[in-house]
Structures are given as structure tokens and as C-alpha cells.
């Protein structure tokens, strides 16, 4: 009885083992596209979640909505909501030093209410009012760059500011190049306004009349760009004046030279006859 059982077991093993191996191989091959499909589903789900978070960021308060429209409109509502999530709202007392010139600062400020003063080489340069950034130049330069100037809180009641840690913002933007580009647009636009304000203050301190924008001819500043056009005037260039002044100029005719036709030149007068000796 033992031999027939062993023979039957051998036959079953011989017949079933190759089929089981083929079935296992087929299952393994079928799992490869299934695994890739799972990966694609996960990637698309993450992208869809990012798009949803950008388009439907959640509820914004009326103040946040106004802030976004006035000063952060280069950011999408979702990006602005993310930026607010990284910020800390603080009330800064009067006289507090936010940055010191040429000294690195690891924080980025946005003035919501109040006013600060900017000093360059210990001399007053300009005011930073609500809607301005503090330490934005060093933030864009990165790599531990020093602050652009010394900035103090000037409002007697202090000022309200949004404060970010530069490292946290950089880490958040590292995987969001589009958001970084949008934030750079916001910072550059604010910086240009601040530089124009500094030039305005410098011009007024120098005793100039009118604003710098008006003297520069910018439209809407009440300068020459807004005045009615003047009638054209005939002008004589310096080179034309020099032609009249320089008698040796090739275009200047010789003085007192009559115009005669060829062949009609006057003959010299005849010599008087010699007297006899």
C-alpha cells in the first residue's frame, strides 16, 4: 500500500507543480501594472488635492480678503492662505528695533497697521507705512544676507505686523516654484514703491520744489507730463550758428565776393604810358 501512495503523490506533484509555478508567475506579472496604476492614482490624487486647496482655500475673513486684494493680489487665494498659515500676528511696541543695518535677520515683517522709520548710515531715509515689508531685500538675497537698513517702530501706539521666520518660508517655497515666483512679484513691487518714497523724501529734504515724481515727468504727478502740449518752435542748431560765425568754414561764402558768370570777369585797367626820360 505504501508504494502506490508514493507513486500517486509523485504523479500529483509532477502534474501540479509546473501549473502552480506558472500561476504564481502570472500573478506576479499581473501585479506590475497594478502597482504602477496605484502609483499614478496616488500622484494624481496629490495633484488634485493641491489644486483643490489652491482654488478652495477655505474661508477668508473680510480683513484678509481686503489685504489679499490690495497688497497680495499676485498670489492666488490658496497661496495667500498658505502664507498666512506660516505667519504670526504680533503687536510691536514703539521704538522696537526690527532690523539693524548690515546685520542678518531671520524674520520677514509685513506692516498691517502703524508706521516704521528706515535709517541708512544712522540718517533718516524714509517711512515704512502700512502695506510695506521689512527685511524683504535680505530675504530675497538669502544666504544670511545683512539687513538693508536699521528700522524702528515709529507709531506711538506701536504697529501690528505679520511676522514670518525666513527658514520656514524658504522650506515651504522649496517645493512650490510657482508660489515663489508670485511672492517675488509682490516683494519687488513693494520694494519699488519704497525706493520711490525714499527719493521723494531725499528731494524734499534737499529743498526742491514739487515732488520728485512731478520733476521726473511721471504721468499723474502734476508735472510736465500732465501739462498741455506746447506749440513747436523753430530751433537753430549750434552747427548752423558756427557756419555763420566761422568765415573759413567750407559752407561759408567769402565776404564781399560778387557772383559773376564765366567769361565776364573784369579786365585789369591799362597801365599809363611811360614818361620820356
C-alpha positions in Angstrom: 0.0 0.0 0.0 2.9 2.3 0.6 4.3 2.1 -2.8 1.0 3.0 -4.7 0.5 6.0 -2.4 4.0 7.3 -3.0 3.6 6.8 -6.8 0.3 8.7 -6.7 1.8 11.5 -4.7 4.7 11.7 -7.2 2.3 11.9 -10.1 0.3 14.7 -8.4 3.5 16.6 -7.7 4.7 16.2 -11.2 1.5 17.4 -12.7 0.5 20.2 -10.3 3.9 21.8 -9.6 4.5 23.3 -13.1 1.0 24.6 -13.2 1.3 26.2 -9.8 4.5 27.8 -10.8 3.0 29.2 -14.0 0.1 30.5 -12.0 2.4 32.2 -9.5 4.4 33.8 -12.3 1.3 35.0 -14.0 0.1 36.6 -10.7 3.4 38.3 -10.3 3.4 39.7 -13.8 -0.2 41.0 -13.3 0.8 42.8 -10.2 3.3 45.1 -12.0 0.8 47.2 -13.9 -1.4 47.2 -10.9 1.4 48.6 -8.8 2.1 51.3 -11.4 -1.6 52.2 -11.5 -1.6 52.7 -7.8 1.4 55.0 -8.1 -0.4 57.1 -10.8 -3.5 57.2 -8.7 -1.6 58.5 -5.7 0.3 61.2 -7.8 -2.9 62.4 -9.4 -4.7 62.4 -6.1 -1.9 64.6 -4.6 -2.1 67.0 -7.6 -5.9 67.2 -7.3 -5.6 67.9 -3.6 -3.1 70.8 -4.3 -5.4 72.3 -7.0 -8.4 72.0 -4.6 -6.5 73.6 -1.8 -5.5 76.4 -4.2 -8.9 77.1 -5.6 -10.9 76.5 -2.5 -8.6 77.6 0.3 -11.3 77.9 2.9 -12.9 80.9 4.4 -11.1 84.3 4.4 -12.1 87.0 6.9 -13.1 90.3 5.4 -9.8 91.8 6.5 -7.8 89.0 5.0 -9.8 89.3 1.7 -9.1 93.1 1.6 -5.4 92.5 2.4 -5.1 90.0 -0.4 -6.8 92.3 -3.0 -4.7 95.4 -2.1 -1.2 94.0 -1.5 -1.0 90.3 -2.2 -3.1 90.0 -5.4 -0.1 88.4 -7.3 -0.7 85.4 -5.1 -3.7 83.1 -5.6 -6.2 82.9 -2.7 -4.8 79.5 -1.9 -1.2 80.6 -1.8 -2.2 83.6 0.3 -4.0 81.3 2.7 -0.8 79.2 3.0 1.3 82.2 3.5 -1.0 83.4 6.3 -0.7 80.0 7.9 3.0 80.4 8.3 2.8 83.9 9.8 2.4 85.1 13.3 0.5 88.3 14.0 2.3 90.5 16.6 1.8 93.9 18.1 5.3 95.6 18.1 5.8 98.4 20.7 7.0 101.9 19.9 10.8 102.1 19.5 11.4 98.4 18.9 14.2 97.7 16.5 13.2 95.3 13.8 16.4 95.2 11.9 19.9 96.6 12.2 21.8 97.7 9.1 24.1 95.0 7.6 23.2 92.6 10.4 21.4 89.4 9.3 17.8 89.0 10.5 15.9 85.7 10.3 12.5 87.3 10.1 10.3 88.9 7.5 7.8 91.5 8.5 4.7 92.9 6.9 3.2 96.1 8.4 -0.5 95.7 8.8 -1.2 98.8 10.9 1.2 101.5 12.0 4.4 103.1 10.8 8.2 102.4 11.0 11.2 104.5 10.2 14.1 103.5 8.0 17.7 104.7 8.8 20.6 104.4 6.4 24.1 105.0 8.0 22.3 106.5 11.1 20.5 109.0 8.9 16.7 109.0 8.4 15.8 107.8 4.9 12.1 107.1 4.7 8.9 105.9 6.4 7.5 102.4 6.0 3.8 102.7 6.3 1.1 100.0 6.4 1.4 97.8 3.4 5.2 97.7 3.4 7.7 94.9 4.1 10.6 94.9 6.5 13.8 92.9 5.7 12.4 91.9 2.3 15.7 92.7 0.4 17.7 90.4 2.6 15.0 87.7 2.4 15.3 87.7 -1.4 19.1 87.7 -1.3 19.1 84.7 1.1 22.3 83.1 2.4 22.3 85.1 5.6 22.4 88.5 3.9 22.5 91.6 6.1 19.6 93.9 6.5 19.2 96.8 4.1 18.9 99.4 6.9 18.0 100.0 10.5 14.2 100.0 11.0 12.4 101.1 14.2 8.8 101.2 15.1 7.7 104.9 14.9 4.0 104.8 15.8 3.3 105.9 19.4 0.8 103.1 19.8 3.1 100.6 18.2 2.3 98.7 15.0 0.6 95.4 14.0 2.7 93.2 11.8 2.7 89.7 10.2 6.0 88.0 11.1 7.5 85.0 9.2 10.6 83.0 10.0 12.7 83.1 6.8 13.7 79.4 7.2 10.0 78.2 7.4 9.0 80.3 4.3 12.0 79.0 2.3 11.2 75.4 3.2 7.6 75.9 2.2 8.6 77.5 -1.1 11.2 74.9 -2.0 8.6 72.6 -3.5 6.4 75.4 -4.8 8.2 77.3 -7.5 5.1 79.0 -8.8 4.2 80.3 -5.4 7.8 81.6 -5.0 7.6 83.5 -8.3 4.3 85.1 -7.2 5.7 86.1 -3.9 8.8 87.6 -5.6 6.5 89.7 -7.7 4.8 91.0 -4.5 8.1 91.8 -2.8 9.6 93.6 -5.9 6.5 95.7 -6.4 6.6 96.8 -2.8 10.3 97.5 -3.0 9.9 99.8 -6.0 7.3 101.8 -4.2 9.6 102.1 -1.2 12.6 103.3 -3.3 10.4 105.9 -4.9 9.3 107.1 -1.5 13.0 107.4 -0.4 13.8 109.5 -3.4 10.8 111.7 -2.7 12.0 112.3 0.9 15.5 113.0 -0.3 14.3 115.5 -2.8 12.1 117.3 -0.2 15.0 117.5 2.2 17.2 119.0 -0.5 14.7 121.9 -0.8 13.4 121.1 -4.2 10.1 122.4 -5.5 7.4 119.9 -6.2 7.6 116.2 -5.9 10.3 114.0 -7.4 7.7 112.2 -9.5 6.5 115.5 -10.9 10.0 116.6 -11.7 10.7 113.3 -13.3 7.7 113.8 -15.6 5.7 110.8 -14.4 2.0 111.0 -15.5 -0.5 111.9 -12.8 2.1 113.6 -10.7 1.3 117.2 -11.7 4.5 117.7 -13.7 5.3 118.3 -17.3 3.7 115.1 -18.4 0.3 116.5 -17.3 0.6 119.9 -18.9 -0.9 120.7 -22.3 1.4 120.3 -25.3 3.3 123.4 -26.3 3.5 124.7 -29.9 6.5 123.6 -31.8 9.3 126.1 -32.1 11.9 126.6 -34.8 15.3 126.0 -33.4 18.8 126.6 -35.0 21.4 124.1 -34.1 24.9 125.0 -32.9 26.5 123.8 -36.0 24.4 126.1 -38.1 25.3 129.1 -35.9 29.0 128.2 -36.3 28.7 128.3 -40.1 27.7 131.9 -39.8 30.4 132.7 -37.3 33.4 131.0 -38.9 34.5 132.7 -42.2 36.8 129.8 -43.0 34.0 127.2 -42.9 33.7 125.4 -46.3 30.0 126.3 -46.4 30.5 130.0 -45.6 30.9 132.1 -48.8 33.8 134.6 -48.9 32.8 138.0 -47.8 32.2 140.7 -50.4 32.6 138.3 -53.3 30.3 139.2 -56.2 28.8 136.5 -58.2 30.0 136.7 -61.9 29.4 134.5 -64.9 32.3 132.7 -66.6 33.9 134.9 -69.4 32.7 138.2 -68.0 35.5 138.7 -65.4 36.6 142.3 -65.3 39.9 143.1 -67.0 42.6 145.0 -65.1 43.0 148.7 -66.1 45.7 149.6 -68.7 49.0 150.8 -67.5 49.7 154.5 -68.1 52.3 155.3 -70.8 55.9 155.7 -69.6 57.1 159.2 -69.5 60.2 160.1 -71.5 63.3 160.5 -69.5 
